[in-house]
Amino acid sequence: MKLMPFLFRKGKGVFIVILFCTCWGLAPEASAQLRDGVNLPDHDDKFYHLGLALIYNSSHLQVSAHPQFLKSDTVLSINPLNTGGFGVAGMHTLTFSKHWEFRVVFPELQFSYRNLEYHINYPASGEQPVSTKRIESILLGFPLQAKFLSDRIDNFKVYMLGGFNYQYDLASNASARKAQDLVKLQPTNFSFEAGLGFQFFFPVFILSPELKFSDGLMNIHARDPNLKYSNVIDKLKSRMIVFSLIFEG
């Protein structure tokens, strides 16, 4: 699947726009600084530096139907919906060479909503033919990432990153015992991450707009055959696009 058609088909083109608008807005300031000299000239010599990230995320669940779905005359279709969330994270970066860094992100706390839209064949009294199940998550993450950086051009760098993220959902409802309309999720997940970022060196800090893609590797669905909105689903995997503004010293 090609990247750009995937982004715009899923309504994620806005993230690319945000990213480049941010960079464009910073360009005049960065150009002015180039005339004045190089900011933070000793930063690349630091073995360790600390940062803070402000996060906006857009996520959805990838649905795999259970064989029960073909036998069901109640649920006609299940559509995952894209929803937004936000979060904060602490960045701990170790520099190993001119072009390689290792980053530990902790703590990372993200608030996320993953919605499923059900089309019902025979809605019960008072029930709508289209029903949306909102699944709230509070994700405590522990990402480990490797970064490959370009050469520094005065006060600017580009970097790519890749890594893995272990997440625990503090709002998991896997053990809940109420309501017929629940879709339960397991609390733990493990995902692969890849992304791209830009570093702008200012006199007292570094600002890095970053775009990252996260693809869940585990089935987080806690299937309950007694729940009509759950028994038609076999697997649920998380997918997330994360836009971050990272401030580093």
C-alpha positions in Angstrom: 0.0 0.0 0.0 1.5 3.4 -1.0 1.9 5.9 1.8 0.3 9.0 0.3 -2.9 7.4 -0.9 -3.2 5.7 2.4 -2.8 9.0 4.3 -5.4 10.9 2.3 -7.8 8.0 2.0 -7.9 7.8 5.8 -8.2 11.6 6.2 -4.7 12.0 7.4 -3.5 14.6 4.9 -4.0 17.2 7.6 -1.0 15.9 9.5 1.3 16.5 6.5 -0.1 20.0 6.1 0.4 20.7 9.8 4.0 19.4 9.6 5.0 21.5 6.6 3.1 24.6 7.8 5.0 24.4 11.1 8.3 24.1 9.2 7.3 26.9 6.9 6.4 29.2 9.8 9.7 28.6 11.5 11.8 29.1 8.3 12.1 33.0 8.6 13.3 32.7 12.2 15.7 30.0 11.3 17.1 32.0 8.4 17.6 35.0 10.7 19.5 32.8 13.1 21.8 31.6 10.3 23.0 35.1 9.7 23.8 35.5 13.4 25.7 32.2 13.7 25.2 28.6 14.9 23.0 28.1 17.9 23.9 25.5 20.6 27.2 24.6 18.9 28.1 22.1 21.7 24.8 20.3 21.7 26.1 17.4 19.4 28.8 16.7 21.9 26.3 15.9 24.7 26.0 12.2 25.5 22.6 12.7 27.1 19.9 15.3 26.7 16.3 15.7 27.9 13.1 16.7 26.1 9.4 17.2 26.4 6.8 16.3 23.7 3.3 17.7 23.2 1.3 15.1 21.2 -1.7 14.9 19.0 -2.8 11.5 17.8 -5.3 10.0 15.4 -6.1 6.4 15.8 -8.4 3.6 14.7 -8.8 -0.2 15.1 -8.2 -2.6 12.3 -11.0 -5.2 12.4 -10.9 -8.9 11.5 -14.3 -10.6 11.5 -15.0 -13.8 13.4 -16.7 -16.7 11.6 -19.7 -15.9 13.9 -20.1 -12.7 11.8 -21.2 -14.8 8.8 -23.8 -16.6 10.9 -25.1 -13.4 12.5 -28.3 -11.8 11.2 -28.0 -8.9 13.7 -24.8 -7.1 12.7 -24.5 -6.2 9.0 -21.2 -4.5 9.0 -18.5 -3.0 11.3 -16.6 0.1 10.3 -13.6 1.5 12.3 -13.7 5.3 12.7 -10.7 7.6 12.9 -10.7 9.7 16.1 -8.3 12.1 17.7 -6.5 12.3 21.1 -3.7 14.0 22.8 -0.8 13.3 25.2 2.5 14.3 26.7 5.9 12.5 26.9 9.3 12.8 28.4 12.3 12.3 26.0 15.6 10.8 27.1 18.2 10.8 24.3 21.6 9.2 24.2 24.1 10.2 21.4 26.4 7.5 20.1 27.8 9.1 17.0 27.3 12.1 14.7 24.4 10.4 12.9 23.0 7.9 15.5 21.0 8.5 18.6 19.0 6.2 20.9 15.8 7.6 22.5 13.9 6.3 25.5 10.4 7.9 25.8 9.1 7.8 29.4 6.7 8.6 30.7 4.4 8.7 27.7 0.8 9.2 28.4 -1.8 9.4 25.6 -5.5 9.8 25.7 -7.1 8.1 22.8 -10.6 7.1 21.5 -11.1 4.2 19.1 -14.6 4.0 17.8 -16.5 1.2 15.9 -19.6 1.9 13.9 -22.1 -1.0 13.7 -24.9 -1.3 11.2 -27.7 -3.3 12.8 -30.2 -5.4 10.8 -32.9 -5.7 13.4 -32.5 -2.9 16.0 -34.2 -3.4 19.3 -36.8 -1.1 20.6 -35.2 2.3 21.1 -32.0 1.3 19.3 -30.7 3.0 16.1 -29.9 1.1 12.9 -26.4 2.6 13.1 -24.7 2.4 16.5 -21.3 3.8 17.4 -19.3 2.1 20.2 -16.8 4.6 21.7 -13.8 2.8 23.3 -11.8 5.1 25.5 -8.1 4.4 26.3 -5.5 6.0 28.5 -2.2 4.6 27.2 0.9 4.5 29.3 3.7 3.8 26.8 7.4 2.9 26.9 8.8 3.5 23.4 12.4 2.6 22.5 13.6 4.3 19.3 16.7 4.6 17.2 17.3 7.8 15.2 19.4 8.4 12.1 20.2 12.1 11.7 21.5 14.1 8.7 24.5 16.4 8.9 23.8 19.6 10.6 23.2 22.5 8.2 23.8 25.5 10.5 20.6 25.4 12.7 18.7 22.6 10.9 18.7 18.8 10.8 16.4 16.1 9.4 16.1 12.7 11.0 14.3 9.3 10.6 13.4 7.0 13.5 12.2 3.5 14.1 11.5 1.4 17.1 9.0 -0.4 19.3 6.5 0.7 21.9 5.0 -1.3 24.8 1.7 0.2 26.0 -0.6 -0.5 28.9 -4.2 0.7 28.7 -5.1 2.2 32.1 -8.7 2.3 31.0 -9.0 -1.3 29.8 -12.4 -2.8 30.2 -11.4 -6.5 29.6 -12.6 -7.5 33.0 -15.9 -5.5 32.9 -19.1 -7.5 33.5 -21.9 -5.2 32.5 -24.0 -4.3 29.5 -24.7 -6.2 26.3 -23.1 -3.5 24.1 -19.5 -3.7 25.3 -16.4 -4.2 23.1 -13.7 -5.3 25.4 -10.0 -4.6 24.9 -6.9 -6.2 26.5 -4.8 -3.8 28.6 -1.4 -4.6 26.9 -0.2 -4.0 23.4 3.1 -4.0 21.5 3.6 -1.9 18.3 6.2 -1.0 15.7 6.9 2.7 15.1 8.5 4.6 12.3 8.7 8.3 11.6 10.3 11.5 10.3 11.3 14.7 12.0 13.0 18.1 11.7 15.3 19.8 14.2 15.4 23.6 14.4 18.2 24.9 16.7 17.2 28.1 18.6 19.5 29.9 21.1 18.3 28.1 24.2 16.4 25.0 22.9 15.7 22.7 20.0 12.2 22.4 18.4 11.4 19.2 16.5 8.1 18.7 14.6 7.8 15.0 14.2 5.3 12.7 12.4 5.2 9.0 13.5 3.3 6.0 12.4 2.5 3.2 14.9 1.2 -0.2 13.9 0.0 -2.6 16.6 1.4 -6.2 16.5 -1.0 -7.8 19.0 -4.6 -8.7 19.0 -6.1 -6.5 21.7 -9.6 -7.8 21.5 -10.9 -9.6 24.6 -13.7 -11.5 22.7 -16.8 -12.4 24.7 -19.1 -14.8 22.8 -22.0 -13.6 25.0 -21.9 -10.0 23.8 -23.4 -9.2 20.4 -21.0 -6.4 19.5 -18.0 -8.5 20.5 -18.8 -12.0 19.3 -18.7 -11.0 15.6 -15.1 -9.7 16.0 -12.1 -12.0 15.9 -9.1 -9.6 16.1 -8.6 -5.9 16.8 -5.3 -4.3 16.1 -4.4 -0.6 16.8 -3.2 1.9 14.2 -2.1 5.4 15.1 -0.6 8.5 13.5 1.2 10.7 16.0 2.2 14.4 15.5 4.5 15.7 18.1 6.2 19.0 18.9 9.3 18.2 20.9 11.3 20.7 22.9 14.9 19.6 23.8 17.7 21.3 25.7 
